[in-house]
Amino acid sequence: MVKPIHWITLVTVFSLSTWIILKTGKSESRIDQYIDLNWRFTMQDDSAFSKVGFDDADWEIVALPHDWMIRMPVNKDNPSGTAGGFYPGGIGWYRKHLDVSDYAGKDQFYLAFEGVYMNADIWVNGHYAGRQGYGYIGFDLDVTDYLVKDTINIIAVRTDCSKLPSDRWYSGAGIYRHVRIIATEKLHFPVLNTKIASYKNESRQFITVTQNVVNNDRKFKRFKVRTDLLDPEGNLIESKITARSIDGKSTRSYTEDYHIESPEPWSPDSPNLYEVRNFIIHKKQVTDNIRTMFGIRDAQFTPDSGFVLNGKKVILKGVCIHHDGGALGAAVPAATWKYRLETLREIGVNALRLAHNPHSPELLDLCDRMGFLVINEMYDKWELQWSEDLPAFDFPGSYEKDLTYFINRDINHPSVIAWSLGNETVEQLENPELGVQWYRRLIRIAESQDSSRMFTCGLHPDYSGDIGEVPSSYIHVSPLVSYNYRTDSFPSWHRKYPDKIWLASETRRYNKDRRSEFQKISYRDNAWFDLKPFVAGQFIWAGIDYLGETMGWPDHTFRNGLLTTSGEIKPGTYFTQSIYSEEPMVKIAVLDKALADSLNNLNSWQAPWFDAPVVRHWNFGNDEKELQIVVYTNCSDVDLTVNGVLADKKQKEDFLDGVIKTTVRYKPGIIMARAACRDEEGSLFFVTDSLITSMKPLRIHMDPDRPDILADGKDVVHIRTSVTDSAGITYPTSNHLISYKVQGPGNILAIDNGDPADHNPNYSHKKRAHRGTQLLIVQSTMEPGDLIIKASSDGLEPAKISIRSLEPGKK
């Protein structure tokens, strides 16, 4: 609520703003827009492609984000191998014909690239504008001297991902994130500009807004900066107009403090976001304006309590995720990340470790709005790479620029609670002294940009101790110690180093090192049970299956995440839900003996990451065989019935790992679990789960995640397609080939069935179901209208759904 004493000031400010717009006729002092559509692309390579006069009429027309690698066929002979998911590399060129004739009054132009993989070289109208080697971080280029307003401009981008593997996982290739053009006047805010910090002084909440202003004119200028502060409901809290001055051809930094009464703190339960709007006013004209979202929260790591948010201990119930989107490759729409995050939140995840490189700005925005806590990671490796076969990467020559950009890009996100500067660096094992030097150097750079958060580095477990140090000397560089797969050592290390803060930056979802006897279901060795009160929390490897780091051909994905690439929750993931979620739950699973036998005989580096060999269906033939049932719950007592007859009754406390195991005689029909729970008042209630025998597959069922999308050329709808019987029960072993047709303003972006060994092109219009399901992703065009989506397969009844594509602003 605005104080009454401020009303005169606010009315004056709004009147001034209105007068400026009416007087100058300028309603848009800054142009900041995506230029994602109508890029031309080829995988040929010729220096002539950078020239203005080159004829690119026969090149493919693509929209950004665009990952050309994901559209290439996988092959066991491709040099990316198990690391890169057997995808091929190459060189890709992009050209954009850009008209800026409508940008009246604009004198300053920037191109902002959110991510180009890798070794990107950029030309504007034939002039070489710059290079970005590290492919995961964004960058911006001042192209003022190269753009012209009275003719078509040519932007050319060369991406070189020809030497593979280029990383330890699938990288993607090309301009795989958005590109924006920013047009301003000479007196303006830079691309990365505002820094907002909050602090308390004598129990009063303040924020500090630090703002850079650039004057690219030669003349000294006097101007005013207006700053509006808005609360999470969009109400104006305070507005200030301050007189400023700046020399010609210079940049100055200005700081203002603001008091906020009764602030609404940001937290996972209440992700409240405030907003700062800044305006530059020069000669009664607004020459530039920007908006910045931020949150007010007190996030601290302590040696005794782990992680404390707004004065309350919070256990980080986390997962690690990679930057790709399965069948989408590295070009992942924001709506797809939201679809995935909603599922992770459903199983109780409250924290994400963004491994092992900067992720998209849209993902950080979602974490802010949805209330996820984030460990934001910059690098996997530093100067020493994990393989001599990797392409040359000028880490020493680029780390200062790239790390500075990274910190400034994400500094205002309340979701970010710590910066991770590396992961299992080779220096830790081979040259610890050099590693410590690099770690300190990186922290100095990062601290110069952000002194409000802690810094860490994911440490290699080095179980053997034959090489490297245990614990690593890295632990003495920063108080926040992130160790991978060493939760068993935390208690003894905590006693020896009581001033350190311990974080389990990678843990396994099942047992810490299970390699045999998979038929014996036991979670007693799960890392979760090592987490003492002083530990900040854990991050399971991995939250979602991702491309690359495979077991070997024919797999092209890592197959041991909590979710498949298509977003399906795996059966054993319900153990994680039983310890992460505060919502009462119960889920039934059944031991699959054949799967257990195959895992016992598995010879793969991924063996320790495999989950318990359980399935979630009730299709086991017609004989009365004995089946081992596993029940995951965070409630107390569980009744099991088969076809309405009580089969067993168990208490969770009788099982040391908290997972109920029992044996029942199989009969087709329905097995149901009913778990007894109590609410905060102590009243008894029940939650249930059931598995139902599926009859023969009869039809296709399509279940979209939303009824409408925006006609902006970017939005997507996710349609979970399943093969069911007449009662709508999914047939668990269906691998029917399903074909799709889309009528209306939309296109199939990808089909993902979650099968690591499926090689059918993701962008085709047909794909086999995997375990009865798959995910269809359809993207809008720029035209509104009705989308009719049809699915068919031999021997099955077809399905049809309708999705509305709405004009932006009318949803």
Secondary structure, DSSP 8 states (H G I E B T S, - for coil): ---GGGHHHHHHHHHHHHHHHHHH--S-S-EEEE--SSEEEES---GGGGSTT---TTSEEE-SS--SGGGS---TTSTTHHHHTT---EEEEEEEEE--TT-TT--EEEEEES--BSSEEEEETTEEEEEE--TTS-EEEE-TTT--SSS-EEEEEEEEE-SS--SSS----BS-S-EEEEEE-SEE--SS--EEEEEEETTEEEEEEEEEEEE-SSS-EEEEEEEEEE-TTS-EEEEEEEEEEE-TTEEEEEEEEEEESS---B-SS-B--EEEEEEEEETTEEEEEEEEEE----EEEETTTEEEETTEE--EEEEEE-S--GGGTT---HHHHHHHHHHHHHTT--EEEE-SS---HHHHHHHHHHT-EEEEE--S--SS-S-TTS----HHHHHHHHHHHHHHHHTT-TTEEEEEEEES-HHHHH-HHHHHHHHHHHHHHHHHH-SSSEEEEEE---SS-SSS-SS-GGGGT-SEEEEES-GGGHHHHHHH-TT-EEEEEEE-SS-SS--S-TTS---TT-GGGG--TTEEEEEES-SB-EESS-SSTT--EE--SSB-TT--B-TTHHHHHHHH--S--EEEEEE-HHHHHHHHT--STTGGG---SEE------SS--EEEEEEEESSSEEEEEETTEEEEEEEGGGSTTS-EEEEEE--SSEEEEEEEEE-TT--EEEEEEEEE---S--EEEEEES-SEEESSSS-EEEEEEEEE-TTS-B-TT---EEEEEEESSEEEEEEE---TT--S-TTSSEEE-BTTEEEEEEEE-SS-EEEEEEEE-TTSB-EEEEEEEE-TT--
